Amino acid sequence: MAVMVRAASKKASPSKPESFGMEIRPGEPVLVRHGRKAVAAVISMEDYEVLRQALREEEDRLDAEAARVAMQEPGSVPLDVVRKRLGL
């Protein structure tokens, strides 16, 4: 896991890393603060894609678990019965 790098800037620009007053290296997140409050984190696109994929996988896992629970609820109607009722 990368070490969090902190940088402060009143006029930081995502297109100009030097506006952070430091070199921003790939793989090292930068914490952006407003005063003492952290307001954003800048991460590499590679790290972003990894986090995005992990989020998708977790959402899929939660959806599958919710579906398994719903299928066990009393009064559930099998899909083939729904199709038949709808004439599909």
N, C-alpha and C positions, 0 to 999 in steps of 0.2 A: 504494500500500500504506500502511496506517495505521501510525502510530508507536506502539510498545508503551508503554502507560502502566503504571507499577508502583505498587502500593498495598499497604500492610501493615495488618493488623487482626487482633486476637486474637478478636474477636467479630463477624466479618463475616457479614452475612445477605443472601442473594440478593434477598430481598424489600425490603431497605432499603439502597439504594446509599449513603446517607449514612454507613452504618456503616463504609465503607471510608475515611472521613475525607476524601473528595474527591467532586467531581461526576463522575459517569460519563456520558460523552457517547456517543451512538450512533456506531458505526463506529470506536471506539477500544478495542481489546482491553485488558483489565486482567490483569496477571500477578499471581497470588496466591502468596505465598511463605510458607513455614514456616521461620523463621530465614533462612538463606541459600539454601535449596533451593526452587526453583519447584515448586509442587504442582498448580497448575491455571491455566487461562486462561479468563477470562470474555469472551465475544464476543457481539455482537448476534445476534438470531435471523436477520436477513438474511444475515450472514456465515456463520452456522451452516448455513443452507439451501444457500448456494453451496458450502461445503465438502462437505456431504453429497451434493449432486448430482455434484460432481467425483469423490468417492469411488465413487459408483455407476458413473459412466462408466468409471473406471479398472478397476473390478472386471469390468465387461462386456467391456472390451478384453482383459483378461487371460484371461477365460473363453473368448472367441472364439479367441484365439491358442492356448490349450491344446487347444481342439477341433480346430483346423487341424493341429496337430502330431499329435494322437491319430489323426486320419483317415489320416495318412501312415504310421502304424506297420504293419509286416507283421502279418498275421493279423486285421486289422480286418474286421468283417462289416458289409456294407451294411444299412441300416435295413429295406429291403424284404425282405431274406433273413431278418432277425430276426422281422419280422412274420409271414412265411410259416411259420417254424418254430413260432411261438407260436399260429398259427391266427387271427391278427388280420386 
